Amino acid sequence: MIKKPEKTSDAFWQEFEETHCEKVLARGLGKYVSGWEEFDSSKCGGIWGLIINTSGGFRFHHFPQESWIDALTRFAAKDAPKEKTIFIPNEKIISQEIIKEAKWRKRIFSSSPPRLVIRYTDEAGREARLIFEAEFNSK
């Protein structure tokens, strides 16, 4: 049996930069909390994905996943999980802020991860806000 060679993380990020023609500035794993109408209306709260800050803007990319229990329950519905992506170009971003608990005692006894809050201008020109639980690694 011929085994398909595994892609390294460096190769993945190089391919990502080439595909999107943008330099990756920071990346991490995060959980979507709220703020994107399409996700909120379809009850997608709490999905995990890649948080990517590039020279062109901000991206959150959720890769489809399912456990064997999900596969069994999906069998009747025949809905396969789909990739979900959020993209906000730099010109629409007002601010990006990582909110961490400042007091060391609360950090020790609290299980709340840092929050990434992105304020941006939506398609109607109104200010909107995206919230993620995230850990970023600078590249």
DSSP file (Angstrom, degrees, kcal/mol; ACC not computed):
  #  RESIDUE AA STRUCTURE BP1 BP2  ACC     N-H-->O    O-->H-N    N-H-->O    O-->H-N    TCO  KAPPA ALPHA  PHI   PSI    X-CA   Y-CA   Z-CA
    1    1 A M              0   0    0      0, 0.0     2,-0.5     0, 0.0     0, 0.0   0.000 360.0 360.0 360.0 128.1    0.0    0.0    0.0
    2    2 A I        -     0   0    0      1,-0.0     2,-0.4     0, 0.0     0, 0.0  -0.713 360.0-143.2 -87.5 129.0    1.4    3.4   -1.0
    3    3 A K        -     0   0    0     -2,-0.5     3,-0.0     1,-0.0    -1,-0.0  -0.775  13.8-123.5 -95.9 133.5    1.2    6.0    1.7
    4    4 A K        -     0   0    0     -2,-0.4     2,-0.1     1,-0.1    -1,-0.0  -0.581  35.9-110.5 -71.6 129.2    0.4    9.6    0.7
    5    5 A P        -     0   0    0      0, 0.0     2,-0.2     0, 0.0    -1,-0.1  -0.374  33.2-117.4 -65.2 139.2    3.2   11.8    2.1
    6    6 A E        -     0   0    0      1,-0.1     2,-0.4    -2,-0.1    -3,-0.0  -0.523  22.6-122.0 -78.6 142.6    2.0   14.1    4.9
    7    7 A K        -     0   0    0     -2,-0.2     2,-0.1     1,-0.0    -1,-0.1  -0.685  24.6-132.5 -83.7 132.1    2.2   17.8    4.4
    8    8 A T     >  -     0   0    0     -2,-0.4     4,-2.2     1,-0.1     5,-0.1  -0.392  20.8-114.0 -77.6 162.5    4.2   19.7    7.0
    9    9 A S  H  > S+     0   0    0      1,-0.2     4,-2.4     2,-0.2     5,-0.2   0.878 118.1  55.0 -66.0 -35.9    2.8   22.8    8.7
   10   10 A D  H  > S+     0   0    0      1,-0.2     4,-2.2     2,-0.2    -1,-0.2   0.910 108.8  47.9 -62.0 -41.0    5.5   24.9    7.0
   11   11 A A  H  > S+     0   0    0      2,-0.2     4,-2.5     1,-0.2    -2,-0.2   0.897 109.9  53.1 -66.1 -39.9    4.3   23.6    3.6
   12   12 A F  H  X S+     0   0    0     -4,-2.2     4,-2.3     1,-0.2    -2,-0.2   0.943 112.2  43.8 -59.3 -48.7    0.7   24.2    4.5
   13   13 A W  H  X S+     0   0    0     -4,-2.4     4,-2.3     2,-0.2    -1,-0.2   0.852 112.4  52.3 -70.0 -33.7    1.4   27.9    5.4
   14   14 A Q  H  X S+     0   0    0     -4,-2.2     4,-2.2    -5,-0.2    -1,-0.2   0.930 111.6  46.7 -64.6 -44.3    3.6   28.4    2.3
   15   15 A E  H  X S+     0   0    0     -4,-2.5     4,-2.7     2,-0.2    -2,-0.2   0.891 110.3  54.0 -63.5 -39.8    0.8   27.1    0.1
   16   16 A F  H  X S+     0   0    0     -4,-2.3     4,-2.4     2,-0.2     6,-0.2   0.934 109.6  47.1 -59.7 -47.2   -1.7   29.3    2.0
   17   17 A E  H  X>S+     0   0    0     -4,-2.3     4,-1.3     1,-0.2     5,-1.0   0.892 113.9  47.6 -63.0 -40.3    0.4   32.4    1.3
   18   18 A E  H  <5S+     0   0    0     -4,-2.2    -1,-0.2     2,-0.2    -2,-0.2   0.900 113.0  48.6 -67.6 -40.8    0.8   31.4   -2.4
   19   19 A T  H  <5S+     0   0    0     -4,-2.7    -2,-0.2     1,-0.2    -1,-0.2   0.907 122.3  32.4 -65.4 -43.3   -2.9   30.7   -2.8
   20   20 A H  H  <5S-     0   0    0     -4,-2.4    -1,-0.2     2,-0.2    -2,-0.2   0.511  98.0-133.2 -94.7  -6.1   -4.1   33.9   -1.2
   21   21 A C  T  <5 +     0   0    0     -4,-1.3     2,-0.3    -5,-0.2    -3,-0.2   0.879  69.4 114.2  53.8  41.3   -1.2   36.1   -2.4
   22   22 A E      < -     0   0    0     -5,-1.0     2,-0.4    -6,-0.2    -1,-0.2  -0.991  69.6-117.9-140.1 145.7   -0.9   37.5    1.2
   23   23 A K        -     0   0    0     -2,-0.3    32,-1.9    -3,-0.1     2,-0.6  -0.701  28.3-126.3 -83.5 132.0    1.8   37.2    3.9
   24   24 A V  E     +A   54   0A   0     -2,-0.4    30,-0.2    30,-0.2     3,-0.1  -0.704  30.7 175.5 -79.9 121.0    0.7   35.5    7.1
   25   25 A L  E     -     0   0A   0     28,-2.9   114,-1.6    -2,-0.6     2,-0.3   0.811  66.1  -2.9 -95.4 -37.7    1.4   37.8   10.0
   26   26 A A  E     +AB  53 138A   0     27,-1.8    27,-2.9   112,-0.2    -1,-0.4  -0.987  64.5 179.7-153.0 152.0   -0.1   35.8   12.9
   27   27 A R  E     +AB  52 137A   0    110,-2.1   110,-2.8    -2,-0.3     2,-0.3  -0.984   9.9 145.1-152.1 159.1   -2.0   32.6   13.2
   28   28 A G  E     -AB  51 136A   0     23,-1.8    23,-3.1    -2,-0.3     2,-0.4  -0.982  46.4 -84.7-175.7 178.4   -3.6   30.5   15.8
   29   29 A L  E     +AB  50 135A   0    106,-0.7   106,-1.3    -2,-0.3     2,-0.3  -0.859  51.8 164.9-101.5 137.4   -6.4   28.2   16.8
   30   30 A G  E     -AB  49 134A   0     19,-2.6    19,-2.3    -2,-0.4     2,-0.5  -0.955  34.7-124.6-149.8 168.0   -9.6   29.7   18.0
   31   31 A K  E     -AB  48 133A   0    102,-2.9   102,-2.4    -2,-0.3    17,-0.2  -0.972  28.9-125.0-119.1 126.7  -13.3   29.3   18.7
   32   32 A Y  E     + B   0 132A   0     15,-2.8    14,-2.0    -2,-0.5    15,-0.2  -0.496  32.6 170.9 -67.5 133.1  -15.9   31.5   17.1
   33   33 A V  E     -     0   0A   0     98,-2.6     2,-0.3     1,-0.3    99,-0.2   0.780  51.2 -45.0-109.7 -55.1  -18.1   33.1   19.8
   34   34 A S  E    S+ B   0 131A   0     97,-1.5    97,-2.8    11,-0.1    -1,-0.3  -0.992  84.8  82.2-169.3 166.5  -20.3   35.7   18.0
   35   35 A G        +     0   0    0     -2,-0.3     2,-0.6    95,-0.2    94,-0.2   0.295  62.8 100.1 115.7  -8.6  -20.7   38.5   15.6
   36   36 A W    >>  -     0   0    0      1,-0.2     4,-2.7    95,-0.1     3,-0.6  -0.938  59.2-150.0-113.2 114.3  -21.0   37.1   12.1
   37   37 A E  H 3> S+     0   0    0     -2,-0.6     4,-2.9     1,-0.3     5,-0.2   0.851  93.9  53.5 -54.2 -44.0  -24.6   37.0   11.0
   38   38 A E  H 3> S+     0   0    0      1,-0.2     4,-1.0     2,-0.2    -1,-0.3   0.900 114.5  41.7 -59.5 -41.8  -24.3   33.9    8.7
   39   39 A F  H <4>S+     0   0    0     -3,-0.6     5,-2.9     2,-0.2     6,-0.3   0.904 115.4  49.8 -72.3 -41.9  -22.8   31.9   11.6
   40   40 A D  H ><5S+     0   0    0     -4,-2.7     3,-1.2     1,-0.2    -2,-0.2   0.897 109.9  50.3 -65.2 -40.5  -25.2   33.2   14.2
   41   41 A S  H 3<5S+     0   0    0     -4,-2.9    -1,-0.2     1,-0.3    -2,-0.2   0.784 112.3  47.1 -70.7 -26.2  -28.3   32.5   12.1
   42   42 A S  T 3<5S-     0   0    0     -4,-1.0    -1,-0.3    -5,-0.2    -2,-0.2   0.215 114.7-114.4 -99.7  16.0  -27.2   28.9   11.4
   43   43 A K  T < 5 +     0   0    0     -3,-1.2    -3,-0.2     1,-0.1    -2,-0.1   0.897  65.3 147.5  56.8  46.1  -26.4   28.2   15.1
   44   44 A C    > < +     0   0    0     -5,-2.9     3,-1.1    -6,-0.1    -4,-0.2   0.238  19.6 140.1 -94.7  13.1  -22.6   27.8   14.4
   45   45 A G  T 3   +     0   0    0     -6,-0.3   -12,-0.2     1,-0.2   -11,-0.1  -0.235  62.8  27.6 -56.9 143.5  -21.5   29.2   17.7
   46   46 A G  T 3  S+     0   0    0    -14,-2.0     2,-0.3     1,-0.3    -1,-0.2   0.656  81.6 146.8  81.5  15.9  -18.6   27.4   19.3
   47   47 A I    <   -     0   0    0     -3,-1.1   -15,-2.8   -15,-0.2     2,-0.3  -0.641  39.9-134.9 -86.9 146.7  -17.0   26.1   16.1
   48   48 A W  E     +A   31   0A   0     -2,-0.3     2,-0.3   -17,-0.2    15,-0.3  -0.672  37.7 134.7 -98.1 151.4  -13.2   25.8   16.0
   49   49 A G  E     -A   30   0A   0    -19,-2.3   -19,-2.6    -2,-0.3     2,-0.4  -0.972  53.7 -61.9-172.0-175.5  -11.0   26.9   13.2
   50   50 A L  E     -AC  29  61A   0     11,-2.8    11,-2.5    -2,-0.3     2,-0.6  -0.723  36.5-152.5 -86.6 132.5   -7.8   28.7   12.2
   51   51 A I  E     -AC  28  60A   0    -23,-3.1   -23,-1.8    -2,-0.4     2,-0.5  -0.937  21.5-177.8-103.1 122.6   -7.5   32.4   13.0
   52   52 A I  E     -AC  27  59A   0      7,-3.2     7,-2.8    -2,-0.6     2,-0.6  -0.980  19.2-165.8-132.0 123.3   -5.3   34.0   10.5
   53   53 A N  E     +AC  26  58A   0    -27,-2.9   -28,-2.9    -2,-0.5   -27,-1.8  -0.942  24.6 174.2-106.1 119.9   -4.1   37.6   10.3
   54   54 A T  E >   -AC  24  57A   0      3,-3.2     3,-0.5    -2,-0.6   -30,-0.2  -0.649  49.6 -98.5-119.6 174.8   -2.6   38.4    6.9
   55   55 A S  T 3  S+     0   0    0    -32,-1.9   -31,-0.1     1,-0.2     3,-0.1   0.687 124.8  47.4 -65.3 -17.3   -1.3   41.4    5.0
   56   56 A G  T 3  S-     0   0    0      1,-0.3    34,-2.0   -33,-0.2     2,-0.3   0.610 123.5 -74.3 -99.8 -15.1   -4.7   41.6    3.3
   57   57 A G  E <   -CD  54  89A   0     -3,-0.5    -3,-3.2    32,-0.3     2,-0.4  -0.998  62.0 -41.9 157.0-157.5   -7.0   41.2    6.3
   58   58 A F  E     -CD  53  88A   0     30,-2.6    30,-2.4    -2,-0.3     2,-0.4  -0.892  44.8-174.5-113.7 139.0   -8.4   38.8    8.8
   59   59 A R  E     -CD  52  87A   0     -7,-2.8    -7,-3.2    -2,-0.4     2,-0.4  -0.990  15.5-170.8-133.3 142.8   -9.6   35.2    8.2
   60   60 A F  E     -CD  51  86A   0     26,-2.0    26,-2.5    -2,-0.4     2,-0.5  -0.994  16.7-171.6-124.8 124.1  -11.3   32.6   10.3
   61   61 A H  E     -CD  50  85A   0    -11,-2.5   -11,-2.8    -2,-0.4     2,-0.5  -0.957   7.3-165.3-125.8 117.4  -11.4   29.2    8.6
   62   62 A H  E     - D   0  84A   0     22,-3.2    22,-1.9    -2,-0.5   -13,-0.2  -0.877   9.7-152.0-100.1 124.1  -13.4   26.3    9.9
   63   63 A F        -     0   0    0     -2,-0.5   -15,-0.1   -15,-0.3    20,-0.1  -0.787  30.1-104.3 -92.1 137.4  -12.6   22.9    8.4
   64   64 A P        +     0   0    0      0, 0.0     2,-0.3     0, 0.0    19,-0.1  -0.301  48.9 167.2 -62.9 144.2  -15.5   20.4    8.5
   65   65 A Q        +     0   0    0     17,-0.1     2,-0.3    -3,-0.0    17,-0.1  -0.987  11.3 177.3-151.9 153.1  -15.2   17.7   11.1
   66   66 A E        -     0   0    0     -2,-0.3     2,-0.1    15,-0.1     0, 0.0  -0.959  21.7-133.5-159.9 145.1  -17.5   15.1   12.6
   67   67 A S     >  -     0   0    0     -2,-0.3     4,-2.3     1,-0.1     5,-0.1  -0.349  42.3 -98.5 -85.1 174.1  -17.3   12.3   15.1
   68   68 A W  H  > S+     0   0    0      1,-0.2     4,-1.9     2,-0.2     5,-0.1   0.834 127.0  54.6 -65.8 -29.4  -18.7    8.9   14.4
   69   69 A I  H  > S+     0   0    0      2,-0.2     4,-2.3     1,-0.2     5,-0.2   0.925 108.0  48.7 -67.7 -43.2  -21.8    9.9   16.4
   70   70 A D  H  > S+     0   0    0      1,-0.2     4,-2.6     2,-0.2    -2,-0.2   0.907 109.5  53.3 -59.9 -41.1  -22.3   13.0   14.1
   71   71 A A  H  X S+     0   0    0     -4,-2.3     4,-1.3     1,-0.2    -1,-0.2   0.898 109.1  48.6 -62.5 -40.4  -21.9   10.8   11.1
   72   72 A L  H  X S+     0   0    0     -4,-1.9     4,-0.6     2,-0.2    -1,-0.2   0.914 114.7  43.9 -66.1 -42.5  -24.6    8.5   12.3
   73   73 A T  H  X S+     0   0    0     -4,-2.3     4,-0.8     1,-0.2     3,-0.5   0.833 112.9  52.7 -72.0 -30.9  -27.0   11.3   13.0
   74   74 A R  H  X>S+     0   0    0     -4,-2.6     4,-3.1    -5,-0.2     5,-0.5   0.764  90.8  78.6 -73.0 -25.1  -26.1   13.0    9.7
   75   75 A F  H  <5S+     0   0    0     -4,-1.3    -1,-0.2     1,-0.3    -2,-0.2   0.870  97.3  43.5 -52.6 -41.4  -26.9    9.8    7.8
   76   76 A A  H  <5S+     0   0    0     -4,-0.6    -1,-0.3    -3,-0.5    -2,-0.2   0.871 118.5  43.1 -72.8 -37.1  -30.6   10.5    8.0
   77   77 A A  H  <5S-     0   0    0     -4,-0.8    -2,-0.2     2,-0.1    -1,-0.2   0.751  91.1-148.0 -82.2 -24.5  -30.3   14.2    7.2
   78   78 A K  T  <5 +     0   0    0     -4,-3.1     2,-0.7     1,-0.2    -3,-0.1   0.755  48.8 138.6  60.5  27.6  -27.7   13.7    4.3
   79   79 A D      < -     0   0    0     -5,-0.5    -1,-0.2     3,-0.0    -2,-0.1  -0.906  41.2-153.9-103.1 111.0  -26.1   17.0    5.1
   80   80 A A        -     0   0    0     -2,-0.7    -9,-0.0    -3,-0.1     2,-0.0  -0.591  29.8-100.0 -79.8 145.4  -22.3   16.8    4.9
   81   81 A P        -     0   0    0      0, 0.0     2,-0.3     0, 0.0    -1,-0.1  -0.355  42.4-150.3 -63.3 146.2  -20.4   19.3    7.0
   82   82 A K        -     0   0    0    -19,-0.1   -17,-0.1   -17,-0.1     2,-0.1  -0.866  18.0-102.6-120.9 152.1  -19.1   22.3    5.0
   83   83 A E        -     0   0    0     -2,-0.3     2,-0.4   -19,-0.1   -20,-0.2  -0.441  36.1-157.9 -66.5 145.4  -16.1   24.6    5.3
   84   84 A K  E     -D   62   0A   0    -22,-1.9   -22,-3.2    -2,-0.1     2,-0.4  -0.993  10.5-175.6-129.2 136.8  -16.9   27.9    6.7
   85   85 A T  E     -D   61   0A   0     -2,-0.4     2,-0.4   -24,-0.2   -24,-0.2  -0.993  14.8-164.7-136.8 139.8  -14.8   31.1    6.2
   86   86 A I  E     -D   60   0A   0    -26,-2.5   -26,-2.0    -2,-0.4     2,-0.4  -0.982  14.4-179.5-115.6 133.1  -14.9   34.6    7.5
   87   87 A F  E     +D   59   0A   0     -2,-0.4   -28,-0.2   -28,-0.2    -2,-0.0  -0.991   8.8 179.3-134.7 129.5  -12.8   37.2    5.7
   88   88 A I  E     -D   58   0A   0    -30,-2.4   -30,-2.6    -2,-0.4     5,-0.1  -0.977  26.1-133.9-126.1 115.9  -12.6   40.9    6.5
   89   89 A P  E >>  -D   57   0A   0      0, 0.0     3,-2.0     0, 0.0     4,-0.7  -0.315  25.2-110.2 -67.6 153.7  -10.3   43.0    4.4
   90   90 A N  G >4 S+     0   0    0    -34,-2.0     3,-1.0     1,-0.3   -33,-0.1   0.833 115.2  61.8 -51.9 -38.7   -7.9   45.4    6.1
   91   91 A E  G 34 S+     0   0    0      1,-0.3    -1,-0.3   -35,-0.2   -34,-0.1   0.695 105.2  48.2 -67.2 -16.9   -9.7   48.5    4.9
   92   92 A K  G <4 S+     0   0    0     -3,-2.0    29,-2.5    28,-0.1     2,-0.4   0.602  89.4  99.4 -94.0 -14.8  -12.9   47.4    6.8
   93   93 A I  E <<  +E  120   0A   0     -3,-1.0    27,-0.3    -4,-0.7     3,-0.1  -0.617  42.4 177.5 -81.1 126.1  -11.1   46.6   10.1
   94   94 A I  E     -     0   0A   0     25,-2.9     2,-0.3    -2,-0.4    26,-0.2   0.870  66.8 -19.7 -89.3 -48.6  -11.4   49.4   12.7
   95   95 A S  E     -E  119   0A   0     24,-1.9    24,-2.5     2,-0.0     2,-0.4  -0.991  47.4-152.3-158.4 157.0   -9.5   47.6   15.5
   96   96 A Q  E     +E  118   0A   0     -2,-0.3     2,-0.4    22,-0.2    22,-0.2  -0.999  22.5 176.8-131.8 131.1   -8.3   44.2   16.7
   97   97 A E  E     -E  117   0A   0     20,-2.3    20,-3.1    -2,-0.4     2,-0.6  -0.997  23.6-149.6-141.1 134.5   -7.7   43.6   20.4
   98   98 A I  E     -E  116   0A   0     -2,-0.4     2,-0.6    18,-0.2    18,-0.2  -0.917  18.7-157.5-101.0 121.8   -6.8   40.6   22.5
   99   99 A I  E     +E  115   0A   0     16,-3.4    16,-2.4    -2,-0.6     2,-0.3  -0.889  17.2 172.8-105.5 116.0   -8.3   40.8   25.9
  100  100 A K        -     0   0    0     -2,-0.6     2,-0.4    14,-0.2     7,-0.0  -0.872  43.3 -96.4-118.3 153.0   -6.6   38.7   28.6
  101  101 A E        -     0   0    0     -2,-0.3     6,-0.1    11,-0.3     9,-0.0  -0.557  35.0-162.5 -66.7 125.3   -7.2   38.6   32.3
  102  102 A A        +     0   0    0     -2,-0.4     2,-0.4     4,-0.0    -1,-0.2   0.833  64.2  81.4 -83.5 -34.5   -4.7   41.0   33.8
  103  103 A K  S  > S-     0   0    0      1,-0.1     4,-2.0     2,-0.0     3,-0.3  -0.614  71.2-145.3 -80.7 126.3   -4.7   39.9   37.4
  104  104 A W  H  > S+     0   0    0     -2,-0.4     4,-1.9     1,-0.2     5,-0.2   0.827  97.3  57.1 -61.4 -34.1   -2.5   36.8   38.0
  105  105 A R  H  > S+     0   0    0      1,-0.2     4,-2.0     2,-0.2    -1,-0.2   0.917 108.7  45.7 -64.1 -41.8   -4.9   35.4   40.7
  106  106 A K  H  > S+     0   0    0     -3,-0.3     4,-1.6     1,-0.2    -1,-0.2   0.864 109.5  55.6 -69.9 -34.2   -7.8   35.4   38.3
  107  107 A R  H  < S+     0   0    0     -4,-2.0    -1,-0.2     1,-0.2    -2,-0.2   0.883 110.3  46.4 -63.4 -37.3   -5.7   33.9   35.5
  108  108 A I  H  < S+     0   0    0     -4,-1.9    -2,-0.2     1,-0.2    -1,-0.2   0.914 122.3  33.5 -70.9 -43.2   -4.8   31.0   37.8
  109  109 A F  H  < S+     0   0    0     -4,-2.0     2,-0.4    -5,-0.2    -2,-0.2   0.483 107.3  77.2 -96.0  -3.2   -8.3   30.3   39.0
  110  110 A S     <  -     0   0    0     -4,-1.6    -9,-0.0    -5,-0.2     0, 0.0  -0.853  58.5-159.1-108.8 143.2  -10.2   31.2   35.9
  111  111 A S        +     0   0    0     -2,-0.4    -1,-0.1     2,-0.1    -4,-0.1   0.251  51.8 124.3-101.4  13.3  -10.5   29.0   32.9
  112  112 A S        -     0   0    0      1,-0.0   -11,-0.3     3,-0.0    -2,-0.1  -0.619  52.5-143.7 -80.6 124.1  -11.4   31.8   30.4
  113  113 A P        -     0   0    0      0, 0.0    22,-0.1     0, 0.0   -14,-0.1  -0.282  36.1 -75.7 -75.8 166.6   -9.0   31.9   27.5
  114  114 A P        -     0   0    0      0, 0.0    20,-2.2     0, 0.0     2,-0.4  -0.302  48.5-136.0 -59.2 148.1   -8.0   35.2   25.9
  115  115 A R  E     -EF  99 133A   0    -16,-2.4   -16,-3.4    18,-0.2     2,-0.6  -0.910   5.8-150.4-110.1 136.2  -10.6   36.8   23.7
  116  116 A L  E     -EF  98 132A   0     16,-2.9    16,-2.2    -2,-0.4     2,-0.5  -0.932  15.6-170.0-102.8 121.2   -9.9   38.3   20.3
  117  117 A V  E     -EF  97 131A   0    -20,-3.1   -20,-2.3    -2,-0.6     2,-0.5  -0.960   2.1-170.0-116.1 123.6  -12.3   41.2   19.5
  118  118 A I  E     -EF  96 130A   0     12,-2.4    12,-2.7    -2,-0.5     2,-0.5  -0.958   5.1-162.4-115.6 119.7  -12.4   42.6   16.0
  119  119 A R  E     +EF  95 129A   0    -24,-2.5   -25,-2.9    -2,-0.5   -24,-1.9  -0.877  26.5 156.3 -98.8 132.2  -14.3   45.8   15.3
  120  120 A Y  E     -EF  93 128A   0      8,-2.2     8,-3.3    -2,-0.5     2,-0.6  -0.918  45.8-100.5-148.3 169.4  -15.0   46.3   11.6
  121  121 A T  E     - F   0 127A   0    -29,-2.5     6,-0.2    -2,-0.3     5,-0.0  -0.874  39.5-145.3 -97.9 124.0  -17.4   48.1    9.2
  122  122 A D    >   -     0   0    0      4,-3.1     3,-2.0    -2,-0.6    -1,-0.0  -0.131  35.3 -85.8 -80.9-177.1  -20.0   45.7    7.7
  123  123 A E  T 3  S+     0   0    0      1,-0.3    -1,-0.1     2,-0.1    -2,-0.0   0.761 129.0  53.3 -62.1 -26.7  -21.5   45.8    4.2
  124  124 A A  T 3  S-     0   0    0      2,-0.1    -1,-0.3     1,-0.0     3,-0.1   0.428 120.4-107.5 -88.3   0.6  -24.1   48.4    5.3
  125  125 A G  S <  S+     0   0    0     -3,-2.0     2,-0.2     1,-0.3    -2,-0.1   0.526  77.4 131.8  86.6   6.1  -21.4   50.7    6.7
  126  126 A R        -     0   0    0      1,-0.1    -4,-3.1    -5,-0.0     2,-0.4  -0.580  64.6-105.2 -89.2 154.6  -22.3   50.0   10.3
  127  127 A E  E     + F   0 121A   0     -6,-0.2     2,-0.3    -2,-0.2    -6,-0.2  -0.640  45.3 178.2 -78.3 134.1  -19.8   49.1   13.0
  128  128 A A  E     - F   0 120A   0     -8,-3.3    -8,-2.2    -2,-0.4     2,-0.4  -0.825  17.3-140.2-131.2 169.6  -19.8   45.5   13.9
  129  129 A R  E     - F   0 119A   0     -2,-0.3     2,-0.4   -10,-0.2   -10,-0.2  -0.995   5.5-162.2-140.9 131.2  -17.9   43.2   16.3
  130  130 A L  E     - F   0 118A   0    -12,-2.7   -12,-2.4    -2,-0.4     2,-0.4  -0.890  11.8-161.1-107.4 141.2  -16.5   39.7   16.0
  131  131 A I  E     +BF  34 117A   0    -97,-2.8   -98,-2.6    -2,-0.4   -97,-1.5  -0.989  13.8 168.3-128.9 132.7  -15.5   37.7   19.1
  132  132 A F  E     -BF  32 116A   0    -16,-2.2   -16,-2.9    -2,-0.4     2,-0.6  -0.953  34.5-130.6-132.6 152.1  -13.3   34.7   19.3
  133  133 A E  E     +BF  31 115A   0   -102,-2.4  -102,-2.9    -2,-0.3     2,-0.3  -0.942  53.8 157.6 -96.5 126.0  -11.6   32.8   22.0
  134  134 A A  E     -B   30   0A   0    -20,-2.2     2,-0.4    -2,-0.6  -104,-0.2  -0.972  48.0-150.4-153.5 158.6   -8.1   32.5   20.8
  135  135 A E  E     -B   29   0A   0   -106,-1.3  -106,-0.7    -2,-0.3     2,-0.3  -0.989  29.0-156.8-127.9 122.2   -4.4   31.9   21.2
  136  136 A F  E     -B   28   0A   0     -2,-0.4     2,-0.5  -108,-0.2  -108,-0.2  -0.774   9.2-163.4-101.7 145.3   -2.2   33.7   18.7
  137  137 A N  E     -B   27   0A   0   -110,-2.8  -110,-2.1    -2,-0.3     2,-0.2  -0.997  22.1-131.1-120.2 126.0    1.3   32.8   17.7
  138  138 A S  E      B   26   0A   0     -2,-0.5  -112,-0.2  -112,-0.2  -113,-0.1  -0.518 360.0 360.0 -72.9 149.1    3.3   35.4   15.8
  139  139 A K              0   0    0   -114,-1.6    -1,-0.1    -2,-0.2  -113,-0.1   0.466 360.0 360.0 -76.6 360.0    4.9   33.9   12.7
